[in-house]
Amino acid sequence: MPVQPAFAAETLQAGDAGMPRISELYSDLESFDVTVYSEVPDEDLTLETSLVRTEGNTEEVLVKKVFSVEEIPANTRVIKVGFWDVKGAEDGSYLLKARLFRDKELLSEAEYKFVYGRRSISRVRVNDLVPNSEGISVVISPNEPVLFDIEYMLVDGSDVVYTTRSEKVALTGSPEAFSAAWGTLLENNREYLGRVKIQVYSPRREFIAATESFTAKDDAEITDIYEDETGASATVFGRSQVPFEGNLIFTVYELGENAASETARTFDSARERVPVLLTDDDETVEVAWKERLPRGVYRLEIELTGKDGDVIERRETIIESDLSSYSYVNGADGSDSDSAGTGDGAAEEDGAGGLPGFSAAAVLAVLGVSAVLFRKRS
């Protein structure tokens, strides 16, 4: 994460207001950015940049970079970011020179003068910078109480594809962390740059910039699970601006008496697609077992996999079922369901010597006698 102070001595610009023009530029000895702006749509332009070492009236061109500006929408900033890769830099004065062309026609030019070295101390410094698939975070320390603006940039190649800005940020003493979320979609497994540029206005205008690379990944986490004898559910929370298109795999293992067994038999499994998620989105996915789990102890394993099939997170828990399998094979009261059959064999084998052998006719006869006696008494 290269961070070096650059103290702007002056910025010179040229170009017609109605034409595409260089509206802003910044450089230190590590990196630079140039902003092109147009009030009308334009395309197929070329941006030339040069890092120049100045000493007295002499200038030495150290590095040149050329960028294609394929399209400029109307009233929109197009920002290009580049790196100088200067070896053995010396303290002193430098220039960033930028020129914008359409074919060979010069549309705009500008230069940015800065000083490199220990002649001055920046009022703020960047202690740490961490960009990822969600956004970017930076820790900043003040050398004295200060107000500043901070711009966060998402860079794809040399193009700034997203930027957001915080103004009049205050620091008075201890270091503080500042963050911003990416407000655009990212591509899975693609490398990007996260860049911050801090601007202090007084007592003099000064900048400090830092850049760090990262690879965008689809990411999510399981935040809550539920399980019982009939099924399970898992809540998935999005943690990336890469659209998460993953799956949840639920697997139930029958453990018997030994819950720590490594040779458990798979009792049931289910695979469900997770709805597409972005940062801070959440969805709950439910599954039902093919049959209710009979009495016993089971291990439930839930795997969250990404679009590429990689396992992002794995959760395990125990399901203890107290449902007797006997109640599903037989009647609700535990009696044999075949005893309700209409065949004569069961009644004849029991005979008159046992309660199950009573016939329907005998029951009706007893009820009839009881009714006659009741009427006589009344």
Secondary structure, 3 states (H helix, E strand, C coil): CCCCEEEEEEEEEEECCCCCEEEEEEECCCEEEEEEEECCCEEEEEEEEEEEEEECCEEEEEEEEEEEEEEECCCEEEEEEEECCCCCCCCEEEEEEEEEEECCEEEEEEEEEEEECCCCCCCEEEEEEEECCCEEEEEEEECCCEEEEEEEEEEECCEEEEEEEEEEEEECCCCEEEEEECCCCCCCCCEEEEEEEEEECCCCCEEEEEEEEEECCCCEEEEEEEECCCEEEEEEEECCCCCECCEEEEEEEECCCCCCCCCCEEEEEEEEECCCECCCCEEEEEEECCCCCCCEEEEEEEEEECCCCCEEEEEEEEEEECCCCHHHHCCCCCCCHHHHCCCCHHHHHHHHHCHHHCCHHHHHHHHHHHHHHHHHHC
